[in-house]
């Protein structure tokens, strides 16, 4: 094979790998995570605005009574690339909540878009007391703090597929895999069994039909709610993922072209040397 063909082969192999689908794990293998096909997967993935809106609705109705979202201000919900609610909608939403303010009459005022999403509990102790001693963690960065385990060689593909959805996959699996404990295993009172996580202090927060989505066409199932809220939490943890991937891809293209250019220059310079 000539050098040219080897180089071409390497480029084609790299491109093919980058677009190869991730091998999914088969069902029933314990704590392995089932990976979802997210709209924001891959090099060209983007957040789906409607999914982020549904995910915010799920968070608000099914999670926000226990979990905070400390790093999210109301105005973030109207920023480009997110749920993109109108500024008026965000102002109205913020005004549904109050915040302590010494300078306001009565020591309290309505929230404004620059305020943070409200905390569910007044203190950590109250939060623990309400949850059998366990603290429901803040969810704003949860999708960054958790990931899924992959065996070799699967994780090696991640470099090519720009896989950064481990957090969303983790949350999806956690929410969809509450089940009966395996035979012979006792679940202590106040705890719940989850086939993905093990025993956990969080009661199953979702059930089919729990949340009424506007419009028709989106299934109102645990699986759909879980995917939507996981996508929303991926966005809260990593709102710039899309632009970062796009930039990364441009850099890769540039490097490939640049390598080709260097090769041609090298050939030209050394042309008469043999
Ligand atoms: C009734 C309160 C309650 C509700 C409602 C609730 N959670 Fe939780 N959650 C908890 C508690 C308590 C823990 C800590 C569990 C533990 O450490 O055993 C937890 C833990 C978690 C974790 C972290 C698991 C880990 O890896 O450490 C995630 C993620 C999570 N919840 C997501 C959600 C989402 C998403 C929703 C809404 C769909 C939700 N929770 C609704 C109480 C709640």
Boltz pocket constraint, residues with backbone or C-beta under 6 A from the ligand:
constraints:
  - pocket:
      binder: B
      contacts: [[A, 58], [A, 59], [A, 62], [A, 63], [A, 64], [A, 65], [A, 66], [A, 67], [A, 131], [A, 134], [A, 135], [A, 136], [A, 137], [A, 139], [A, 142], [A, 146], [A, 171], [A, 174], [A, 175], [A, 199], [A, 200], [A, 201], [A, 202], [A, 203], [A, 205], [A, 206], [A, 229]]
      max_distance: 6.0
